[in-house]
């Protein structure tokens, strides 16, 4: 049973790292990025009108 206790920590870390990478990839781009870009474009377009 020593081999089981030896493999569990690296296996848990590998699975956790996989979920971390997946979360980072999912948070990049996509629909949320398009919404943020649209909001930034709208604010940039409104800024010169507000200054006048």
Secondary structure, 3 states (H helix, E strand, C coil): CHHHHHHHHHHHHHHHHHHHHHHHHHHCCHHHHHHHHHHHHHHHHHHHHHHC
